[in-house]
Amino acid sequence: MIQFIDLKAQYARIQDKVEEATLRTLRSGQFIMGPEVNDLEARLSAYVGTKHTISCASGTDALVMSLMAKGVGPGDAVFTVPFTFMASAEAIATVGATPIFVDVDPLTFNIDVAALTRAVEALAQGDDADHPLPRLPDGALGQLRPRGIIAVDLFGLPADYEAINALAAKHDLFVIEDAAQSFGGRRDNARAGALAEIGCTSFFPAKPLGCYGDGGAIFTDDDGLAELLRSIRVHGQGSDKYENVRLGITGRLDAIQASILKVKLDIFDDELDQRQRVAGTYTREIEAAGLDLITPAIPDRQLSAWAQYTVKAKDAEARAACQANLADKGIPTMIYYPKPLHLQGAFAPLGYRSGDFPVSEQLGDQVFSLPMHPYLPDEQIVEIVAAMKG
Ligand SMILES: *Cc1c(COP(=O)(O)O)cnc(C)c1O
């Protein structure tokens, strides 16, 4: 039976070490912060290549805490994409700010920097002729202060941070990298998570580096931001435990999860290599089979962490036929993401409409993701590709 993501195969490989680490933490009696968390943070900083790692309770908390550290709130606008997981834009709204959506590139699925440039100018001028803006009650749009950008590394592929960071610098915007899906990915020698002022990742079990529950981390080189984030993680704590100098949250990573992540980090590079193998085999086999599907485009000098292997069919009917052929053979597939965020009910108050972001909308009709994990043997990939033909 082919699994979409095979966490049991991974567990079989590391079972002794995970159980030993869990027991060690249980016996230590230290469940909140402490040596396991400190040790993991030091190892993550070394891996990602940032001065600081602030571990936290989830990828969503990583985004919310980062926005809080940047002082983002009501009246602020933050640019992000509609073709992503809910949390990327939800975090913006959670702190009371307004998401300004920007369409994605049809090949990389990441933010379209030309569209981002148009969006920044459209908001500055309060004119939506060249870029759709939220349809807010009279005057509200003109009051918004542009503050920053959350770029997403979709399916594991880092976005174009050279261009994004340059645009942000020109307009005095901050950049947050949503690296929830791209931990381990690279642009040249720089790791995902280290490609902008702040990087946020998730350790949800199905992500490239997952724990056995919820978890996340924030990466930065900025000493001041790191200190703020550590305070926000514990209710805005000051130098003393019962001194609260700002508002914060309960945003800590559990010590048990930290001890498990340390074991998983030991095998992570090998798993990343295996993910490259799986993606390479898929692309070769799909192209050799002459299937009418567009395989993932990985630009030069970049490495995807392959959170997902996502292909694009000609249209919704062709996709449904392909998925049905696979389902007949018991092979699972998923659609990430069928409904872009600007059309979700949660964002209805922003007044976006169908047609505002045509690339994201079209991708929602065309894409589907195939089983992807480091323990998927080449023979099964050949079987999956054969099944797609029907
Ligand atoms: C998973 C994910 C998140 C949120 O992570 P959680 O740990 O589930 O809160 C944020 N952004 C993207 C792009 C994600 O895929």
The ligand as an SDF file (V2000), in Angstrom:
LIG
                    3D

 15 15  0  0  0  0  0  0  0  0999 V2000
    2.0920   24.3420    7.4860 C   0  0  0  0  0  0  0  0  0  0  0  0
    2.2240   25.7340    7.0710 C   0  0  0  0  0  0  0  0  0  0  0  0
    2.1350   26.8080    7.9830 C   0  0  0  0  0  0  0  0  0  0  0  0
    1.6940   26.6480    9.4010 C   0  0  0  0  0  0  0  0  0  0  0  0
    2.3680   25.7260   10.1550 O   0  0  0  0  0  0  0  0  0  0  0  0
    1.6730   25.0430   11.4290 P   0  0  0  0  0  0  0  0  0  0  0  0
    2.8440   24.4640   12.1650 O   0  0  0  0  0  0  0  0  0  0  0  0
    0.7250   24.0240   10.9240 O   0  0  0  0  0  0  0  0  0  0  0  0
    1.0080   26.1100   12.2140 O   0  0  0  0  0  0  0  0  0  0  0  0
    2.3550   28.0890    7.5230 C   0  0  0  0  0  0  0  0  0  0  0  0
    2.6290   28.3250    6.2220 N   0  0  0  0  0  0  0  0  0  0  0  0
    2.7060   27.3340    5.3160 C   0  0  0  0  0  0  0  0  0  0  0  0
    3.0460   27.6800    3.8970 C   0  0  0  0  0  0  0  0  0  0  0  0
    2.4900   26.0160    5.7060 C   0  0  0  0  0  0  0  0  0  0  0  0
    2.5530   25.0380    4.7880 O   0  0  0  0  0  0  0  0  0  0  0  0
  1  2  1  0
  2  3  1  0
  2 14  2  0
  3  4  1  0
  3 10  2  0
  4  5  1  0
  5  6  1  0
  6  7  2  0
  6  8  1  0
  6  9  1  0
 10 11  1  0
 11 12  2  0
 12 13  1  0
 12 14  1  0
 14 15  1  0
M  END
$$$$
